[in-house]
Amino acid sequence: MMERLALEQFKAWKDKGKRKPLLVTGVRQCGKTYLIRNFGETEFEEMAYFNFDGNARAFAGEMESSGIADAIRAEQGNLRYEYFQPIDDPETVLLIDSWTDQEAIDAHHASPMMKQVVKLREKYDLHMTMERFVSDDYELDEKYLRK
């Protein structure tokens, strides 16, 4: 009953010509996220979901505390696997990983360890972007480095 009433109110909001952002409030664990995601997935062609509750930081913490990150660091070909968190953005975690070559990366992606990583991503409902950088030695940069 309550779910249907809420969805009817959401649909009325959607049907307005000029609409303001939809703000949904309520006590914890009452189904707000479920309703909004259900509504977004059924009523719109595209939906973006942002969860601002520290899940990215919790994910990185569990990767470390569970030993998954250490197991990845021990994989053949791994040179670096570290998490970093911006001071001003608790919802972002930066992973810097480095591998000896593409073959090592492919072996890592095919390893059973990745199933555990994917399971944790789903647990924390994380969405990711990736940028790939290739290291090279560039002599002109040396003048900017303090050793």
Buried (B, 14 or more C-beta within 10 A) or exposed (E): EEEEEBBEBBEEEEEEEEEEEEEEEEEEEEEBBEBBEBBBEEEEEEEEEEEEEEBBBBBBEBBEEEEBBEBBEEBEBBEEBEBEBEEEEBBEBEBEBBBEEEEBBEBBEEBEBEEBBEEBBEEBBBEEEEEEEEEEEEEEEEEEEEE
